[in-house]
Amino acid sequence: MRIIFLKDVPRIGRKYEMKEVADGYGRHLVMQKLAEPATEGAVARIEKKMTTDAAMKKVHTELLMKNLAALEGTTITLRGKANEKGHLFASIHKDEVLAELKRSAHLDMHPDYVILDRPLKEIGTYEIPVIIEKNRASLRVIIETEK
């Protein structure tokens, strides 16, 4: 069965990729809404969607490039409960950093641009790199204890 992936499926296929799979597995992916059969109409619709998605990503990237200079030196503050030694009870993840950046600096970023290797687990100041294509900026995150 020939299918078109609608979402990334680990170790199987990426979004909008067309691939030949076993019939039973293809039906399973279609039922899970992870793929659809590769008919002529579906192929045309997916190609059109791919071009619009690429154009939207290009426009979004261009806007971020303009705001990258404004992002340099931006500081956001997050609060969390911590023990006496400064260890947070709940670590701070990339999603929380992006939400605070959107709320305070009015910058909506794609999670792929923000490089956070591991969750932040202690009170302190962190420099988080933001990489858009070959351009780089730094975001300062201050984590404080809740009062």
Rosetta constraint file for C-alpha pairs under 8 A:
AtomPair CA 1 CA 20 HARMONIC 5.58 0.50
AtomPair CA 1 CA 21 HARMONIC 5.44 0.50
AtomPair CA 1 CA 22 HARMONIC 5.90 0.50
AtomPair CA 1 CA 23 HARMONIC 5.04 0.50
AtomPair CA 1 CA 26 HARMONIC 6.24 0.50
AtomPair CA 1 CA 37 HARMONIC 7.56 0.50
AtomPair CA 2 CA 18 HARMONIC 7.02 0.50
AtomPair CA 2 CA 19 HARMONIC 5.66 0.50
AtomPair CA 2 CA 20 HARMONIC 4.35 0.50
AtomPair CA 2 CA 21 HARMONIC 6.28 0.50
AtomPair CA 2 CA 26 HARMONIC 7.67 0.50
AtomPair CA 2 CA 37 HARMONIC 6.17 0.50
AtomPair CA 2 CA 38 HARMONIC 5.56 0.50
AtomPair CA 3 CA 18 HARMONIC 5.68 0.50
AtomPair CA 3 CA 19 HARMONIC 5.62 0.50
AtomPair CA 3 CA 20 HARMONIC 6.36 0.50
AtomPair CA 3 CA 21 HARMONIC 7.34 0.50
AtomPair CA 3 CA 26 HARMONIC 6.75 0.50
AtomPair CA 3 CA 35 HARMONIC 6.24 0.50
AtomPair CA 3 CA 36 HARMONIC 5.50 0.50
AtomPair CA 3 CA 37 HARMONIC 4.41 0.50
AtomPair CA 3 CA 38 HARMONIC 4.68 0.50
AtomPair CA 4 CA 15 HARMONIC 7.89 0.50
AtomPair CA 4 CA 16 HARMONIC 5.82 0.50
AtomPair CA 4 CA 17 HARMONIC 5.66 0.50
AtomPair CA 4 CA 18 HARMONIC 4.42 0.50
AtomPair CA 4 CA 19 HARMONIC 6.53 0.50
AtomPair CA 4 CA 35 HARMONIC 5.37 0.50
AtomPair CA 4 CA 36 HARMONIC 5.42 0.50
AtomPair CA 4 CA 37 HARMONIC 6.22 0.50
AtomPair CA 4 CA 38 HARMONIC 5.56 0.50
AtomPair CA 4 CA 43 HARMONIC 7.73 0.50
AtomPair CA 5 CA 9 HARMONIC 7.81 0.50
AtomPair CA 5 CA 13 HARMONIC 6.74 0.50
AtomPair CA 5 CA 14 HARMONIC 6.45 0.50
AtomPair CA 5 CA 15 HARMONIC 5.09 0.50
AtomPair CA 5 CA 16 HARMONIC 5.07 0.50
AtomPair CA 5 CA 17 HARMONIC 5.56 0.50
AtomPair CA 5 CA 18 HARMONIC 6.52 0.50
AtomPair CA 5 CA 34 HARMONIC 5.97 0.50
AtomPair CA 5 CA 35 HARMONIC 4.17 0.50
AtomPair CA 5 CA 36 HARMONIC 6.62 0.50
AtomPair CA 6 CA 15 HARMONIC 5.18 0.50
AtomPair CA 6 CA 16 HARMONIC 5.76 0.50
AtomPair CA 6 CA 33 HARMONIC 7.36 0.50
AtomPair CA 6 CA 34 HARMONIC 5.22 0.50
AtomPair CA 6 CA 35 HARMONIC 4.89 0.50
AtomPair CA 6 CA 36 HARMONIC 7.16 0.50
AtomPair CA 7 CA 14 HARMONIC 6.54 0.50
AtomPair CA 7 CA 15 HARMONIC 4.50 0.50
AtomPair CA 7 CA 16 HARMONIC 7.36 0.50
AtomPair CA 7 CA 34 HARMONIC 5.45 0.50
AtomPair CA 7 CA 35 HARMONIC 7.10 0.50
AtomPair CA 8 CA 13 HARMONIC 6.03 0.50
AtomPair CA 8 CA 14 HARMONIC 4.28 0.50
AtomPair CA 8 CA 15 HARMONIC 4.77 0.50
AtomPair CA 8 CA 34 HARMONIC 7.79 0.50
AtomPair CA 9 CA 13 HARMONIC 5.32 0.50
AtomPair CA 9 CA 14 HARMONIC 6.13 0.50
AtomPair CA 9 CA 15 HARMONIC 7.80 0.50
AtomPair CA 9 CA 34 HARMONIC 7.53 0.50
AtomPair CA 10 CA 14 HARMONIC 7.74 0.50
AtomPair CA 13 CA 17 HARMONIC 6.37 0.50
AtomPair CA 13 CA 19 HARMONIC 7.61 0.50
AtomPair CA 16 CA 46 HARMONIC 6.75 0.50
AtomPair CA 16 CA 50 HARMONIC 7.36 0.50
AtomPair CA 18 CA 38 HARMONIC 7.29 0.50
AtomPair CA 21 CA 25 HARMONIC 6.65 0.50
AtomPair CA 21 CA 26 HARMONIC 5.93 0.50
AtomPair CA 22 CA 26 HARMONIC 5.99 0.50
AtomPair CA 23 CA 27 HARMONIC 6.18 0.50
AtomPair CA 24 CA 28 HARMONIC 6.24 0.50
AtomPair CA 25 CA 29 HARMONIC 6.23 0.50
AtomPair CA 26 CA 30 HARMONIC 6.19 0.50
AtomPair CA 26 CA 35 HARMONIC 7.74 0.50
AtomPair CA 26 CA 37 HARMONIC 7.93 0.50
AtomPair CA 27 CA 31 HARMONIC 6.10 0.50
AtomPair CA 28 CA 32 HARMONIC 6.21 0.50
AtomPair CA 29 CA 33 HARMONIC 6.22 0.50
AtomPair CA 29 CA 34 HARMONIC 5.22 0.50
AtomPair CA 29 CA 35 HARMONIC 5.42 0.50
AtomPair CA 29 CA 36 HARMONIC 7.60 0.50
AtomPair CA 30 CA 34 HARMONIC 5.95 0.50
AtomPair CA 30 CA 35 HARMONIC 4.86 0.50
AtomPair CA 30 CA 36 HARMONIC 5.16 0.50
AtomPair CA 30 CA 37 HARMONIC 7.30 0.50
AtomPair CA 36 CA 42 HARMONIC 7.82 0.50
AtomPair CA 37 CA 42 HARMONIC 7.47 0.50
AtomPair CA 38 CA 42 HARMONIC 5.89 0.50
AtomPair CA 38 CA 43 HARMONIC 6.01 0.50
AtomPair CA 39 CA 43 HARMONIC 6.12 0.50
AtomPair CA 40 CA 44 HARMONIC 6.30 0.50
AtomPair CA 41 CA 45 HARMONIC 6.13 0.50
AtomPair CA 42 CA 46 HARMONIC 6.01 0.50
AtomPair CA 43 CA 47 HARMONIC 6.12 0.50
AtomPair CA 44 CA 48 HARMONIC 6.28 0.50
AtomPair CA 45 CA 49 HARMONIC 6.19 0.50
AtomPair CA 46 CA 50 HARMONIC 6.00 0.50
AtomPair CA 47 CA 51 HARMONIC 6.40 0.50
AtomPair CA 48 CA 52 HARMONIC 6.41 0.50
AtomPair CA 49 CA 53 HARMONIC 5.99 0.50
AtomPair CA 50 CA 54 HARMONIC 6.07 0.50
AtomPair CA 51 CA 55 HARMONIC 6.16 0.50
AtomPair CA 52 CA 56 HARMONIC 6.09 0.50
AtomPair CA 53 CA 57 HARMONIC 6.09 0.50
AtomPair CA 54 CA 58 HARMONIC 6.14 0.50
AtomPair CA 55 CA 59 HARMONIC 6.26 0.50
AtomPair CA 56 CA 60 HARMONIC 6.06 0.50
AtomPair CA 57 CA 61 HARMONIC 5.97 0.50
AtomPair CA 58 CA 62 HARMONIC 6.17 0.50
AtomPair CA 59 CA 63 HARMONIC 6.29 0.50
AtomPair CA 60 CA 64 HARMONIC 6.26 0.50
AtomPair CA 61 CA 65 HARMONIC 6.12 0.50
AtomPair CA 61 CA 132 HARMONIC 7.45 0.50
AtomPair CA 62 CA 66 HARMONIC 6.47 0.50
AtomPair CA 63 CA 67 HARMONIC 6.40 0.50
AtomPair CA 64 CA 68 HARMONIC 5.79 0.50
AtomPair CA 64 CA 109 HARMONIC 7.62 0.50
AtomPair CA 64 CA 132 HARMONIC 7.79 0.50
AtomPair CA 65 CA 69 HARMONIC 7.63 0.50
AtomPair CA 65 CA 132 HARMONIC 7.16 0.50
AtomPair CA 65 CA 135 HARMONIC 7.92 0.50
AtomPair CA 66 CA 70 HARMONIC 7.90 0.50
AtomPair CA 67 CA 71 HARMONIC 6.15 0.50
AtomPair CA 68 CA 72 HARMONIC 6.45 0.50
AtomPair CA 68 CA 136 HARMONIC 7.93 0.50
AtomPair CA 68 CA 137 HARMONIC 6.52 0.50
AtomPair CA 69 CA 137 HARMONIC 7.42 0.50
AtomPair CA 70 CA 74 HARMONIC 7.37 0.50
AtomPair CA 71 CA 137 HARMONIC 6.88 0.50
AtomPair CA 71 CA 138 HARMONIC 7.33 0.50
AtomPair CA 71 CA 139 HARMONIC 6.76 0.50
AtomPair CA 72 CA 137 HARMONIC 5.26 0.50
AtomPair CA 72 CA 138 HARMONIC 5.39 0.50
AtomPair CA 72 CA 139 HARMONIC 6.28 0.50
AtomPair CA 73 CA 138 HARMONIC 6.45 0.50
AtomPair CA 73 CA 139 HARMONIC 6.03 0.50
AtomPair CA 73 CA 140 HARMONIC 6.65 0.50
AtomPair CA 74 CA 105 HARMONIC 7.93 0.50
AtomPair CA 74 CA 138 HARMONIC 7.86 0.50
AtomPair CA 74 CA 139 HARMONIC 5.58 0.50
AtomPair CA 74 CA 140 HARMONIC 6.12 0.50
AtomPair CA 75 CA 139 HARMONIC 6.32 0.50
AtomPair CA 75 CA 140 HARMONIC 4.65 0.50
AtomPair CA 75 CA 141 HARMONIC 5.77 0.50
AtomPair CA 75 CA 142 HARMONIC 7.22 0.50
AtomPair CA 76 CA 100 HARMONIC 7.00 0.50
AtomPair CA 76 CA 101 HARMONIC 6.72 0.50
AtomPair CA 76 CA 104 HARMONIC 7.30 0.50
AtomPair CA 76 CA 139 HARMONIC 7.99 0.50
AtomPair CA 76 CA 140 HARMONIC 6.44 0.50
AtomPair CA 76 CA 141 HARMONIC 5.10 0.50
AtomPair CA 76 CA 142 HARMONIC 6.21 0.50
AtomPair CA 77 CA 100 HARMONIC 7.99 0.50
AtomPair CA 77 CA 141 HARMONIC 5.88 0.50
AtomPair CA 77 CA 142 HARMONIC 4.70 0.50
AtomPair CA 77 CA 143 HARMONIC 5.85 0.50
AtomPair CA 77 CA 144 HARMONIC 7.22 0.50
AtomPair CA 78 CA 97 HARMONIC 7.92 0.50
AtomPair CA 78 CA 100 HARMONIC 7.62 0.50
AtomPair CA 78 CA 141 HARMONIC 7.33 0.50
AtomPair CA 78 CA 142 HARMONIC 6.22 0.50
AtomPair CA 78 CA 143 HARMONIC 4.92 0.50
AtomPair CA 78 CA 144 HARMONIC 6.27 0.50
AtomPair CA 79 CA 143 HARMONIC 5.65 0.50
AtomPair CA 79 CA 144 HARMONIC 4.83 0.50
AtomPair CA 79 CA 145 HARMONIC 5.40 0.50
AtomPair CA 79 CA 146 HARMONIC 5.47 0.50
AtomPair CA 80 CA 88 HARMONIC 6.48 0.50
AtomPair CA 80 CA 89 HARMONIC 7.68 0.50
AtomPair CA 80 CA 90 HARMONIC 7.35 0.50
AtomPair CA 80 CA 143 HARMONIC 7.33 0.50
AtomPair CA 80 CA 144 HARMONIC 6.51 0.50
AtomPair CA 80 CA 145 HARMONIC 5.16 0.50
AtomPair CA 80 CA 146 HARMONIC 5.29 0.50
AtomPair CA 81 CA 88 HARMONIC 5.77 0.50
AtomPair CA 81 CA 89 HARMONIC 5.95 0.50
AtomPair CA 81 CA 90 HARMONIC 7.41 0.50
AtomPair CA 81 CA 145 HARMONIC 5.51 0.50
AtomPair CA 81 CA 146 HARMONIC 5.38 0.50
AtomPair CA 82 CA 86 HARMONIC 5.57 0.50
AtomPair CA 82 CA 87 HARMONIC 5.27 0.50
AtomPair CA 82 CA 88 HARMONIC 4.16 0.50
AtomPair CA 82 CA 89 HARMONIC 5.58 0.50
AtomPair CA 82 CA 122 HARMONIC 7.89 0.50
AtomPair CA 82 CA 123 HARMONIC 7.67 0.50
AtomPair CA 82 CA 145 HARMONIC 5.91 0.50
AtomPair CA 82 CA 146 HARMONIC 7.65 0.50
AtomPair CA 83 CA 87 HARMONIC 5.67 0.50
AtomPair CA 83 CA 88 HARMONIC 6.62 0.50
AtomPair CA 83 CA 89 HARMONIC 7.33 0.50
AtomPair CA 86 CA 122 HARMONIC 5.61 0.50
AtomPair CA 86 CA 123 HARMONIC 5.33 0.50
AtomPair CA 86 CA 145 HARMONIC 7.99 0.50
AtomPair CA 87 CA 121 HARMONIC 5.97 0.50
AtomPair CA 87 CA 122 HARMONIC 4.50 0.50
AtomPair CA 87 CA 123 HARMONIC 6.48 0.50
AtomPair CA 88 CA 121 HARMONIC 5.28 0.50
AtomPair CA 88 CA 122 HARMONIC 5.38 0.50
AtomPair CA 88 CA 123 HARMONIC 6.91 0.50
AtomPair CA 89 CA 121 HARMONIC 7.84 0.50
AtomPair CA 90 CA 121 HARMONIC 7.28 0.50
AtomPair CA 91 CA 119 HARMONIC 5.84 0.50
AtomPair CA 91 CA 120 HARMONIC 5.50 0.50
AtomPair CA 91 CA 121 HARMONIC 4.68 0.50
AtomPair CA 91 CA 122 HARMONIC 7.82 0.50
AtomPair CA 92 CA 96 HARMONIC 6.39 0.50
AtomPair CA 92 CA 97 HARMONIC 7.48 0.50
AtomPair CA 92 CA 119 HARMONIC 5.45 0.50
AtomPair CA 92 CA 120 HARMONIC 5.02 0.50
AtomPair CA 92 CA 121 HARMONIC 6.55 0.50
AtomPair CA 93 CA 97 HARMONIC 6.64 0.50
AtomPair CA 93 CA 118 HARMONIC 7.70 0.50
AtomPair CA 93 CA 119 HARMONIC 4.85 0.50
AtomPair CA 93 CA 120 HARMONIC 6.62 0.50
AtomPair CA 94 CA 98 HARMONIC 6.16 0.50
AtomPair CA 94 CA 111 HARMONIC 7.33 0.50
AtomPair CA 94 CA 114 HARMONIC 7.61 0.50
AtomPair CA 94 CA 116 HARMONIC 6.41 0.50
AtomPair CA 94 CA 119 HARMONIC 7.17 0.50
AtomPair CA 95 CA 99 HARMONIC 6.11 0.50
AtomPair CA 95 CA 111 HARMONIC 7.57 0.50
AtomPair CA 96 CA 100 HARMONIC 6.21 0.50
AtomPair CA 97 CA 101 HARMONIC 6.11 0.50
AtomPair CA 97 CA 141 HARMONIC 7.93 0.50
AtomPair CA 98 CA 102 HARMONIC 6.11 0.50
AtomPair CA 98 CA 108 HARMONIC 7.44 0.50
AtomPair CA 98 CA 109 HARMONIC 6.91 0.50
AtomPair CA 98 CA 111 HARMONIC 7.42 0.50
AtomPair CA 99 CA 103 HARMONIC 6.15 0.50
AtomPair CA 100 CA 104 HARMONIC 5.89 0.50
AtomPair CA 100 CA 105 HARMONIC 7.92 0.50
AtomPair CA 101 CA 105 HARMONIC 5.33 0.50
AtomPair CA 101 CA 106 HARMONIC 6.61 0.50
AtomPair CA 101 CA 107 HARMONIC 6.12 0.50
AtomPair CA 101 CA 108 HARMONIC 7.41 0.50
AtomPair CA 102 CA 106 HARMONIC 4.48 0.50
AtomPair CA 102 CA 107 HARMONIC 4.69 0.50
AtomPair CA 102 CA 108 HARMONIC 5.19 0.50
AtomPair CA 102 CA 109 HARMONIC 7.75 0.50
AtomPair CA 103 CA 107 HARMONIC 7.79 0.50
AtomPair CA 109 CA 113 HARMONIC 7.12 0.50
AtomPair CA 109 CA 114 HARMONIC 7.93 0.50
AtomPair CA 110 CA 114 HARMONIC 7.58 0.50
AtomPair CA 113 CA 130 HARMONIC 5.53 0.50
AtomPair CA 113 CA 131 HARMONIC 5.21 0.50
AtomPair CA 113 CA 132 HARMONIC 5.77 0.50
AtomPair CA 114 CA 128 HARMONIC 7.29 0.50
AtomPair CA 114 CA 129 HARMONIC 6.32 0.50
AtomPair CA 114 CA 130 HARMONIC 4.62 0.50
AtomPair CA 114 CA 131 HARMONIC 6.55 0.50
AtomPair CA 115 CA 128 HARMONIC 6.53 0.50
AtomPair CA 115 CA 129 HARMONIC 5.64 0.50
AtomPair CA 115 CA 130 HARMONIC 6.07 0.50
AtomPair CA 115 CA 131 HARMONIC 7.37 0.50
AtomPair CA 116 CA 128 HARMONIC 6.56 0.50
AtomPair CA 116 CA 129 HARMONIC 7.70 0.50
AtomPair CA 122 CA 143 HARMONIC 7.56 0.50
AtomPair CA 123 CA 142 HARMONIC 7.71 0.50
AtomPair CA 123 CA 143 HARMONIC 5.02 0.50
AtomPair CA 123 CA 144 HARMONIC 5.65 0.50
AtomPair CA 123 CA 145 HARMONIC 6.91 0.50
AtomPair CA 124 CA 142 HARMONIC 5.85 0.50
AtomPair CA 124 CA 143 HARMONIC 5.28 0.50
AtomPair CA 124 CA 144 HARMONIC 6.86 0.50
AtomPair CA 125 CA 140 HARMONIC 6.94 0.50
AtomPair CA 125 CA 141 HARMONIC 5.72 0.50
AtomPair CA 125 CA 142 HARMONIC 4.44 0.50
AtomPair CA 125 CA 143 HARMONIC 6.29 0.50
AtomPair CA 126 CA 140 HARMONIC 5.73 0.50
AtomPair CA 126 CA 141 HARMONIC 5.14 0.50
AtomPair CA 126 CA 142 HARMONIC 6.39 0.50
AtomPair CA 127 CA 138 HARMONIC 6.23 0.50
AtomPair CA 127 CA 139 HARMONIC 5.68 0.50
AtomPair CA 127 CA 140 HARMONIC 4.68 0.50
AtomPair CA 127 CA 141 HARMONIC 6.37 0.50
AtomPair CA 128 CA 138 HARMONIC 5.67 0.50
AtomPair CA 128 CA 139 HARMONIC 5.07 0.50
AtomPair CA 128 CA 140 HARMONIC 6.20 0.50
AtomPair CA 128 CA 141 HARMONIC 7.21 0.50
AtomPair CA 129 CA 136 HARMONIC 6.91 0.50
AtomPair CA 129 CA 137 HARMONIC 5.90 0.50
AtomPair CA 129 CA 138 HARMONIC 4.56 0.50
AtomPair CA 129 CA 139 HARMONIC 6.17 0.50
AtomPair CA 130 CA 136 HARMONIC 5.72 0.50
AtomPair CA 130 CA 137 HARMONIC 5.14 0.50
AtomPair CA 130 CA 138 HARMONIC 5.78 0.50
AtomPair CA 130 CA 139 HARMONIC 6.97 0.50
AtomPair CA 131 CA 135 HARMONIC 5.77 0.50
AtomPair CA 131 CA 136 HARMONIC 4.53 0.50
AtomPair CA 131 CA 137 HARMONIC 6.49 0.50
AtomPair CA 132 CA 136 HARMONIC 6.38 0.50
